[in-house]
Structure formats: C-alpha cells, structure tokens
Amino acid sequence: MSLSSRTWAALLLLAVIWGASFLSIRVALDEIGPLTAVAHRTLWAMLVLWIVVAIRRLPLPRAPGIWGAFLVMGLLNNVIPFGLMAWGQLYVETGLTSILNAATAVFGVIAAALFFRDERLSLRKSIGVLLGFFGVATAIGLENIRSFDLRSLAQLAILAGTVSYALASVWARKTLSALSPQVAAAGMLTGSTIVTLPLALSVEGPMRFDLAPVTVLAIGYYAVIATAGAYLLYYYILARAGSGNLMLVTLLIPPVAILLGTVVRDEALNPNAYFGFAILALGLAVLDGRLWHRLRKTGRLIDPPPKRP
C-alpha cells in the first residue's frame, strides 16, 4: 500500500510522540515511583478518551463480558508492560529501553502463530524472529547476560513487558475486534486504572500534586499526548496505511528516543546497542515482508523445493 504525504507525516509524528514518551517517563521517575507514574498515565488518558467517545457519541458496550475483557486487556496492554518498563527505566537508558521495546513486533509474530491458525510461522517469519532475538541479545550484551545484576534484571523486565504487549494483541483480536477503536482503547484504560490506582496507593502512597513543573509536564505529555493522543493517531494511520506500514513506526521510535536521551539526559549507549538495533531492524524488515518479496522478485532469494506428498 503506497502512502500519501499526509499519512507519512502522521507516521513520523507518531514515531516522534512515542519516541519522546520514553524520555518523559524517565523525567517523571525522578520524582514519583513507577506504579504512580503508570497510574497517572492510565487515569488521565482514560478521561481524555472517554471525552472523545462522548463527543463522537459512540455506542457503549453493555455486555458484562466485554467489560471483563477490558480488564484483562488493561492488564496485558497497560498495567504489566507499563509497570515493568517504568521500573526498568530506573536502571536502563532511555534509548536502550526503546530498542528493547521494538522486540514487541517479534513476540507479536510468535504469539499470533501460537494462537491463530492463519498466522503460522513461515520461513520468512522464522528468519525474521531469529534475527530479532539475535538483535535483542546483542543490544543487551553478553556480559550483561552472564553477570546477572539489577541492570540485567531491568532489561529482562522490559522484555517481559514486550511479551505482555504481544499477548494483548492476541486478546484484542479475540475479544475486542467488534468494537470501535476509540471505545476499545477507553475501556482498556478504564480496566487499567481500576488496577493501577489502588496498586500505586498501597505500594507507593497517595498521588502527590505538589510536583515540580517539569514532572507535571512530563506526566501530561506521556498520559495525554503519548497515550490518549497517540492511540487516536495510531488508529488514524491504521485505517489509511494498514498494519504492515505501521511496523515502520517500530523502526523510527528508537532513533528518536536515543537522540533525546543523549541531548537531554547526556546518556551514552554501548556500541553493541546500536549494532543490536541494526540486526533487530533487519529482522523487523524481514517480518514486514516487502524487502523479502522484492529480493525474491529479483532472483536473489531461491524458493525452497516443494514438499513431497
């Protein structure tokens, strides 16, 4: 599917918004705890999206099962990954967090293959997944895998968050595909907030509102713009570009996050992080399929021999 200049602009804008979200979360973590950061994110984003639903007069689901599905979706797509990644960012650089987050697409392919018959792993997908795993391992670094410390645990927590994202995509396809995207997102964030508010209160205490202005701005950015606004922009692009083109966002986010982490927080990544991202990006390109099919058309890839009956 060819993209119009307007769609390309929206795609780049989404990449910048999500890339900057890693920095804003890290800035907020200087003053508030990870669970409180997540509670702020789900609460304010939920309110914004329900206002959008009300303005557009979208029909609300009434079946109790749907609201139960919202709760599960909120756990898988918000509570678990947001919480793990926010905690991980206390010990992992902004740029590296964004690189590891890109593994979501790799785990998404595996999860889809496990749960849906029409998403089985082909040769192309298997190669893309292997490249993705190799890229992630390279970005983490063998020395961090061998020496299991708090930083290694934080990186594994971030990767566990990407697995949760992948499972959330399966759950959404199974239970929420009949709903409008705006209602599904608002319902999901409602389920998330039901969990995050009491959890943050019990572990980290009541929400404080006497925060430094930079913290307030960071919370406002990642909750209102990088969550509520980004969801709306995401579905706008999805309707015009398709899911395949949306994978390009995954490749564009880390450079934005790395640049902002370097400029604003003076972060410096190990060279293996850049090399790992290059391998991971190649794996994502293979999973996307267009590069693979182009090579097959030019004769640079030889089809495997047909299976014998």
Beta strands, then each sheet from edge to edge (+ up, - down):
end
